[in-house]
Amino acid sequence: MTPETKPEHGAQPSHHADLGEKGARIQGMFDKLAPRYDLMNRVMTMGQDQRWRRFVVARAELAEGGRVLDLASGTGDIALEFKRRLPEATVIAGDFSLGMMRHGITRPHAGQLHWIACDAMRLPFADNSFGAVTFGYLLRNVASIPTALAEVYRVLEPGGKVVCLDTTPPPPGILRPFIRTYLNHGLPLLGRLLSADASAYAYLSSSTQSFETAEDLADLFSGAGFQSVAFRHFMFRTVAIHWARKPS
Ligand SMILES: C[S@@+](CC[C@H](N)C(=O)[O-])C[C@H]1O[C@@H](n2cnc3c(N)ncnc32)[C@H](O)[C@@H]1O
C-alpha cells in the first residue's frame, strides 16, 4: 500500500459502539494525540524508545521473508523497524486509531507496510497466520488482557513468537518516590507543554501505576498458553519487554 492510500479496514467494524466503553475512549484519545505522539515519545523516554523497539524486533526472531503483525502499531515505529531490518518480510501494521495510522502512513518508507484498521480484541486474521506478533503499549489499554492474548495466540503460527513492550508500575525501592513524582506531575506537565493534552498523559500515568507488574504479566502470558515466557526491564524498571512462544 502506498502512503497516499488510506488504511484498509479489517473484517471487523471499527465503529465506536463495537469497541466497548474503554475501547472507544482509548481510540478517541489516540486519534486526538496522533500529530504530537512521536515527539512526545522521544521526549518522555529521553530518546530510549527506539532502542526498546529494536530490542522487540530482535526478540521476535522473524525469518527473512516471514510475516509479522505489529499490533497497536500506532504511527508504525516497530513495524518500520521490522522492514528496515528484514526488507523481504511482510509487515502488517494494525491499529484501531485511524488518526494514528493516517499520521504513520505519511512517514518515510511507510508505504512498504500493510496498514490495517483492526481491534486487538477481535482480530480479522485467520488462525496461525503470523510468524511473530508484536505490540508496544497495547495491553495497558485493553479491557481484557486475557482476551487480547487469546487473539494473539490464535493468529500466531505454532512456534511463532510474541513480543510485548509496555510500561510497568513503579518498582519498590529508593527510586519509587522519584518515579511517582515524574508520573504524577512531570508527565502531565510535558503533555500540556508539548501536546496540549494533559489528560492523555495523566491517563498514561494512572494506567501505568495500576498496570500489572512484569511478573504478573508473565503469568498472564503463561495462562494464555505461551511457553518460554521471559522478560527484561529497562529504564530503572519502568518499562518491560516480554517475549514468549506459541508451542509447536
Ligand atoms: C501508545 S500507542 C503505541 C504505538 C506504537 N506501538 C509505539 O510503539 O509507538 C498505543 C496504540 O495502541 C492502539 N490501541 C489501543 N487499544 C487497541 C485495540 N484494542 N486494538 C487496536 N489498537 C489499539 C492505540 O490506538 C494506539 O495507537
PDBQT file of the ligand as one rigid body, heavy atoms in Angstrom, charges set to zero:
ROOT
HETATM    1  C1  LIG A 301       0.907   4.290  22.973  1.00  0.00    +0.000 C 
HETATM    2  S1  LIG A 301       0.425   3.882  21.340  1.00  0.00    +0.000 S 
HETATM    3  C2  LIG A 301       1.748   2.841  20.813  1.00  0.00    +0.000 C 
HETATM    4  C3  LIG A 301       2.058   2.882  19.359  1.00  0.00    +0.000 C 
HETATM    5  C4  LIG A 301       3.270   2.055  18.923  1.00  0.00    +0.000 C 
HETATM    6  N1  LIG A 301       3.110   0.658  19.243  1.00  0.00    +0.000 N 
HETATM    7  C5  LIG A 301       4.556   2.575  19.507  1.00  0.00    +0.000 C 
HETATM    8  O1  LIG A 301       5.354   1.771  19.974  1.00  0.00    +0.000 OA
HETATM    9  O2  LIG A 301       4.767   3.779  19.478  1.00  0.00    +0.000 OA
HETATM   10  C6  LIG A 301      -0.832   2.701  21.673  1.00  0.00    +0.000 C 
HETATM   11  C7  LIG A 301      -1.613   2.307  20.431  1.00  0.00    +0.000 C 
HETATM   12  O3  LIG A 301      -2.455   1.223  20.768  1.00  0.00    +0.000 OA
HETATM   13  C8  LIG A 301      -3.621   1.361  19.998  1.00  0.00    +0.000 C 
HETATM   14  N2  LIG A 301      -4.651   0.511  20.616  1.00  0.00    +0.000 N 
HETATM   15  C9  LIG A 301      -5.090   0.546  21.888  1.00  0.00    +0.000 A 
HETATM   16  N3  LIG A 301      -6.041  -0.380  22.081  1.00  0.00    +0.000 NA
HETATM   17  C10 LIG A 301      -6.197  -1.025  20.895  1.00  0.00    +0.000 A 
HETATM   18  C11 LIG A 301      -7.033  -2.086  20.446  1.00  0.00    +0.000 A 
HETATM   19  N4  LIG A 301      -7.932  -2.670  21.264  1.00  0.00    +0.000 N 
HETATM   20  N5  LIG A 301      -6.922  -2.503  19.180  1.00  0.00    +0.000 NA
HETATM   21  C12 LIG A 301      -6.036  -1.920  18.327  1.00  0.00    +0.000 A 
HETATM   22  N6  LIG A 301      -5.225  -0.903  18.690  1.00  0.00    +0.000 NA
HETATM   23  C13 LIG A 301      -5.306  -0.462  19.962  1.00  0.00    +0.000 A 
HETATM   24  C14 LIG A 301      -3.913   2.849  20.043  1.00  0.00    +0.000 C 
HETATM   25  O4  LIG A 301      -4.788   3.273  19.029  1.00  0.00    +0.000 OA
HETATM   26  C15 LIG A 301      -2.501   3.420  19.894  1.00  0.00    +0.000 C 
HETATM   27  O5  LIG A 301      -2.170   3.676  18.563  1.00  0.00    +0.000 OA
ENDROOT
TORSDOF 0
